Amino acid sequence: MIIRVKFNKKNYLKYISHLDLMRLFQRSFNRANIPVKYSKGFNPQPKFSIGAPLSLGIESEEEYMDIDLEYMPVAEFIDRMNRVLPEDIQIISGKYLKREESLNSIIAWSNYEIQFKTDHRKSKEEINKVIDNWLLHEKIMITKIRKKKGKEIEKEINIRPFIGNVIVKDVNNNITISVLLKTGSNGNLNPMDFVNVLNRDCELNIDMDTISIKRLALYAEKGDELYKPL
Amino acid sequence: MINTKVLDKILNKVEKPARYIGMEQNSIKKDLNKVKVKFAFSFPDIYDVGMSHLGLHILYNLINEEEDFACERVFSPWLDMEEEMRKENLPLFTLESKEEVKNFDFLGFTLQYEMSYTNILNILDLADIPLLSKDRKEEDPLVIAGGPCAYNPEPIADFIDFFVIGEGEEVTLEILHLYKKHKEEKGTRDEFLEKVATIEGVYVPKFYDIVYNDDNTIKEMIPISPKVPKVIKKRMIKDLNSMFSPEKMIVPFIETIHDRVVLEIFRGCTRGCRFCQAGMIYRPVREKSIDRLVELAEKLIESTGYENISLSSLSSCDYSELYLLISKLMERFEEKKVGVSLPSLRLDSFIIDILNEIEKVRKTGLTFAPEAGSQRLRDVINKGVTEDDLINTVTKVFKEGWSSIKLYFMIGLPTETDEDVLGIKDLAYKVKDIFFSLPKEERKGNLKITASASCFVPKPFTPFQWVGQDSIDEFHRKAHLLKNSIRDKKITFNYHDPKLSYLEAIIARGDRRISKLILRAWEKGCKFDGWSEHFKYDKWIEAMEELNIDGDFYALRTRDFDEVLPWDFIDPLVSKKYLIREFKKSLEGETTGDCREGCRGCGIVDCVMRGEK
């Protein structure tokens, strides 16, 4: 049976990579005696997957993981896991899936909260206006460098379709904005790329050393409607 | 605590930031305001390397088990991190409490290889602790060191306040308890050094003067106080079963060299290879019982969630009931899918049966260390392996389905001739012939033989401690001779940088004057010398020229038996008489059998092999 759980990743643990996180969970299943199913073959691996890998250095309130296991009550699963997991990575809720639908096939959007300092003294309204005008453009181009067979290939991409709502939440002390960015196999925009292009086009003079990013939620998409995977 | 805002800012800029955050499973963070003695344990290399060191896990848990003591870790920051720290003026901190290393009572280094010594200076500098012992003030931490390289402490005697010689499980706690009492009595730094110098195994360099002869050799070492011992006797644990053994290991977030439970099955080695320092200084051999090992393995698997247990020792195949131990472990952990592995292999065909048992599915590469190419030279170094052993084992290995073999050798061993060097090639070709002599249907996979040669570095407390090393040119000549003779696509030959081995030889057998060289090299930017891409040979040579230090004097010179060696004041329990006897036998090509077959009279009294003839 497949259980889907929601977990968070906070504080210093934002500095562990996706691969490290996978290994952490694998060892935690062992320590918590979770009856996880293993793949067949020469090198059996526990069957679990984490949706939409988080970039290094970004905190998250809501991440998702599917685990294939022999049935055990959800509450017991959460309790046993949280006892062995670090304080800053904890499982929040869980549910057995009725219909198998992989996380990576459904996740489409991330909601990030981005904070930074700037030397601009603009009001919330002014910044909102600058950003709204910017988003009126049909195309926002960035240059992505990809490595192919050792060669670096530059590619121009229009990221406008990957940007959803952008809301300026606060301008005291730090500027805090909330943004919806496309995430997953059907288009993906890294929040750092977003900040860089925002800084480039909106002349915000962002102090790059002060940027802190947190993922608040992940969403799946059905038609025009967004919903949470759990 | 350091400024964590600044830390956060720089962690976003460096590679593998998880190296610097601590918080791993089984790491221990105490309230530093509530403990009486704060100990910062340092492995002077990056986190990924240091965390694979078993000694760290032992001492970390040992110290932290005491309520009044706290042990926290500190490693060398990698170059990118160091650059950011210096730019932001962020002092070096411990991983657990993010506390400045400077605010600890002790900073203890483990000395695993000589080429990490510049990293020690770099760590002191980043921690804002005076580099020289004589410049430290009351408020500075006591900088101490132990580990195998401490058997010749002299090359870093200027930097270290005191050394601990031998095994640390008992003496570390004795030192910390003494310090706790001393701190309560509000004693001075010097008073503490005087007291600690009377603990067996402790060496305080400042209490000894060295007098030199005109030819630069040592005339004598004079204790300047009647209270300190003339000879420092190594510490040794008598019974490994009742000794403290960790039941937990810190589980790193990032992948390290050994991503598994390391189960130490015994200490010491009975083989008596004449080049091997570990084989001499860790004597006598002492095993943990099977019951104790199964008990520890259970606790370690439980506390870590690891899926593999590595049976660790100097020569794990020599454990007296290896087969029984492995079957018990496999039986116990079968259900949990926990595997068992052996890190070092001897050329014994019975081992292949065991390997077959434990590596049921994956036949990954195997590594063997014949060390020398010819039988004559293997007898000289007392590597008790014959060509028949190798042939039998390799034949079996190929039949069982392995096809990737690594062979480790040394070049520059005493008495070595070109014929011996070319013996390496002959051996590699023989291995190849064995593979192709099997009927086609019995061969599995693609044959790949890698022959690696390292350059021999004579080490203190081995029968070869008096021997002059080959020159860099000679190493190159031999390596090229070999490289040019190997012309086969199936065989890859590589060799270590002779320049690095030359420096290692200078430091390994250096005296107190070498401290100045290490300091000067560090000032010139040397660090991470053990990492070939960061080793700056030219800077070292420059430093030697400026200081008028003759590297050849230390590396290439053959010593007389009656010369006072810089490490002579340390008693490793193995007698000098034995080392001389072994050296003389080596020149005759005479071998010495394994101690398990009868005592060889190395001088150790408390040894189970004695009397068991």
HADDOCK unambig.tbl for C-alpha pairs under 7 A between the chains (distance, minus, plus):
assign (segid A and resid 12 and name CA) (segid B and resid 21 and name CA) 6.34 0.50 0.50
assign (segid A and resid 15 and name CA) (segid B and resid 17 and name CA) 5.75 0.50 0.50
assign (segid A and resid 15 and name CA) (segid B and resid 18 and name CA) 5.42 0.50 0.50
assign (segid A and resid 16 and name CA) (segid B and resid 18 and name CA) 5.53 0.50 0.50
assign (segid A and resid 16 and name CA) (segid B and resid 253 and name CA) 6.73 0.50 0.50
assign (segid A and resid 20 and name CA) (segid B and resid 253 and name CA) 5.57 0.50 0.50
assign (segid A and resid 20 and name CA) (segid B and resid 254 and name CA) 5.60 0.50 0.50
assign (segid A and resid 24 and name CA) (segid B and resid 253 and name CA) 6.77 0.50 0.50
assign (segid A and resid 27 and name CA) (segid B and resid 305 and name CA) 4.39 0.50 0.50
assign (segid A and resid 27 and name CA) (segid B and resid 306 and name CA) 6.03 0.50 0.50
assign (segid A and resid 28 and name CA) (segid B and resid 305 and name CA) 6.23 0.50 0.50
assign (segid A and resid 30 and name CA) (segid B and resid 305 and name CA) 5.03 0.50 0.50
assign (segid A and resid 31 and name CA) (segid B and resid 302 and name CA) 5.93 0.50 0.50
assign (segid A and resid 31 and name CA) (segid B and resid 303 and name CA) 6.80 0.50 0.50
assign (segid A and resid 31 and name CA) (segid B and resid 304 and name CA) 6.89 0.50 0.50
assign (segid A and resid 31 and name CA) (segid B and resid 305 and name CA) 4.79 0.50 0.50
assign (segid A and resid 42 and name CA) (segid B and resid 361 and name CA) 6.24 0.50 0.50
assign (segid A and resid 57 and name CA) (segid B and resid 12 and name CA) 6.11 0.50 0.50
assign (segid A and resid 209 and name CA) (segid B and resid 9 and name CA) 6.01 0.50 0.50
assign (segid A and resid 210 and name CA) (segid B and resid 9 and name CA) 6.97 0.50 0.50
